[in-house]
Amino acid sequence: MKDEARRDDGRGSRWSAEVTRNSNALDLEANIFASDNPEAIAQSLKRSAEKSRRRKAEPFRSAMSMLTFYINRAGSNLTPARRRTLEAAKDKLREAFGKKGKGR
């Protein structure tokens, strides 16, 4: 079953890593999810989402979807500190787009 998550080209790359590297909706800054700065992550995603003409949703939704996708795909491989940084980036992204908190 796990083999289904791998690509058929023999390299063993996961499709989720490919999406993060080569999103069809957003042109992401290289290694942005490796940043320890939630503000930098949020601002980079905001710039990418606003600049993209290939996205299907509004910029905020596209940016938040990409961040959530990354967090979900990393799953239990994220350290608690890394998860906190990425969750803080969600809050910064909401602020950057003038959206209210999680509770709406």
Phi, psi and omega in degrees: 000320180296331180298335179294335181280351181264156180286159182273003184274004175087350181281341179079012179290142178275146180298327182293324176294322179296319179296317180296319180286320189231056179301137178279346182258327183229140172266101185276146173295140182302133175057026182297327181285353177273350181295146176266004184251107181302323180296318180295319178298311182298315181295322179294315178297321179297313179300314181298316182292320181287330181281329185292138174251359182265350184290154181261333182256178176295158184306316180301312182296321179295316180295314181294322179297318180294318179295315179296319177303313181298314180298314182295320181289328179287327175050232184285355177282348177281135173287159178303321180294319180294318178299317178299318179299314182291323176293323176295326178296327176298315179297318179295324179294318177300315179299315183299328180263003178071029180264158177282172182296187184306319182288351181065000000 
